[in-house]
């Protein structure tokens, strides 16, 4: 009976992956645009955080749920499907890193860009905001987010590769 639900669970799992993780591949573009136009960096940090909190992370959790439903409906033996076991471990690493490292770092970036965005209005005289360059903490936070994003993207690609090819 549960096997009859496989097409629905599979659809939800694949569609969920596209909707959950697709937007995260735009984050490097948002970061690069923010670096080119620092006056918009706070908006870039805010939109990245909103996408992460409202789309990526909630749907990443749903991915785990639909994955468990698929495992149950298909009656898969985890110990005899190493590709699936490795995928689950990578998924758990990605979820943990996302919630405990990347999310707080993104929140800090929002705070830092809010503080860096001050200064006099255009034409009011005085040096423009950030004339001396961005604060060192902002640069370090941006690098940490960038490295974390690359790590998470690699995990996503590896998980998809394992799910599609089932190599072992």
C-alpha positions in Angstrom: 0.0 0.0 0.0 2.7 2.4 1.0 4.5 1.6 -2.3 1.5 3.3 -4.2 2.7 6.6 -2.7 6.2 6.4 -4.2 5.4 8.6 -7.3 4.0 11.3 -5.1 6.9 11.1 -2.6 9.4 11.1 -5.4 7.8 14.1 -7.0 7.8 16.0 -3.7 11.4 15.0 -3.1 12.7 16.1 -6.5 10.6 19.2 -6.7 11.5 20.1 -3.1 15.2 19.8 -4.0 14.8 22.1 -6.9 12.9 24.7 -4.9 15.0 24.4 -1.8 18.5 24.4 -3.2 18.1 26.2 -6.5 18.0 29.7 -5.0 21.2 29.1 -3.0 23.1 28.9 -6.2 22.2 32.6 -6.7 23.9 33.7 -3.5 27.4 34.1 -5.0 25.9 36.4 -7.6 24.1 38.4 -4.9 27.4 38.6 -3.0 29.4 39.7 -6.0 26.8 42.4 -6.8 26.9 43.6 -3.2 30.7 43.8 -3.4 30.6 45.8 -6.6 28.0 48.2 -5.2 28.6 48.4 -1.5 25.7 50.9 -1.0 23.4 47.9 -1.8 25.3 45.4 0.4 22.8 45.5 3.2 20.0 44.7 0.8 22.0 41.8 -0.6 22.7 40.4 2.9 19.0 40.9 3.9 17.6 39.2 0.8 20.0 36.3 1.1 19.0 35.8 4.7 15.3 36.0 3.9 15.7 33.4 1.1 17.7 31.2 3.5 15.3 31.4 6.4 12.0 31.2 4.4 12.8 28.9 1.6 16.1 27.0 1.7 16.3 25.8 5.3 12.6 24.9 5.8 12.5 23.0 2.6 15.8 21.4 3.3 14.1 19.9 6.4 11.2 18.8 4.2 13.8 17.0 2.0 14.7 14.8 4.9 11.0 14.0 5.6 10.3 13.2 1.9 13.5 11.1 1.8 12.4 9.1 4.9 9.0 8.6 3.3 10.6 7.3 0.1 12.9 5.0 2.0 9.9 3.6 3.9 7.7 3.3 0.8 10.4 1.6 -1.2 11.4 -0.6 1.7 15.1 0.2 1.2 17.7 -1.4 3.5 20.1 1.4 4.5 22.9 -1.0 5.3 22.8 -2.5 1.8 22.5 0.8 -0.1 25.8 2.6 0.8 25.1 5.4 -1.7 22.0 6.3 0.3 23.8 6.0 3.6 26.5 8.3 2.4 23.9 10.7 1.1 22.1 10.8 4.4 25.4 11.5 6.3 26.3 14.3 3.8 22.7 15.7 4.2 23.0 15.7 8.0 26.4 17.5 7.8 24.9 20.1 5.4 21.9 20.7 7.7 24.0 21.0 10.7 26.5 23.3 9.1 23.7 25.4 7.6 21.9 25.9 10.9 24.9 26.2 13.3 27.5 28.0 11.1 26.1 29.5 7.9 22.9 30.9 9.4 24.5 32.8 12.3 27.3 34.1 9.9 24.6 35.4 7.5 22.9 37.1 10.4 26.1 38.7 11.4 26.6 39.9 7.8 23.2 41.6 8.0 24.3 43.4 11.2 27.6 44.4 9.7 26.2 45.8 6.5 23.6 47.7 8.4 26.3 49.4 10.4 28.5 50.1 7.3 25.6 51.7 5.4 25.6 55.0 7.4 27.1 58.3 6.5 25.9 61.6 5.1 23.5 61.8 2.2 24.9 62.4 -1.3 26.0 66.0 -1.7 26.1 66.7 2.0 29.9 66.9 2.1 32.4 64.8 3.9 33.9 61.5 2.7 31.5 58.9 1.3 30.6 55.9 3.6 33.3 53.3 3.6 35.9 55.6 1.9 38.6 53.7 3.8 37.2 50.4 2.6 35.0 47.9 4.3 35.6 47.0 8.0 37.9 44.0 8.4 35.2 42.0 10.2 32.8 42.5 7.2 35.5 41.2 4.9 36.2 38.2 7.1 32.5 37.4 7.5 32.0 37.6 3.7 34.9 35.2 3.2 33.4 32.8 5.8 30.0 32.9 4.0 31.7 32.4 0.7 33.7 29.3 1.9 30.6 27.9 3.7 28.5 28.4 0.6 31.1 26.6 -1.6 31.2 23.8 1.0 27.4 23.5 1.1 27.1 23.6 -2.7 29.7 20.8 -3.0 27.6 18.7 -0.6 24.4 19.4 -2.6 26.1 18.4 -5.8 27.6 15.2 -4.2 24.2 14.2 -2.8 22.5 14.7 -6.1 25.2 12.8 -7.9 24.8 9.9 -5.4 21.0 10.0 -5.7 21.1 9.9 -9.5 24.0 7.5 -10.2 23.7 5.2 -7.1 27.3 4.2 -7.6 27.7 1.7 -4.8 
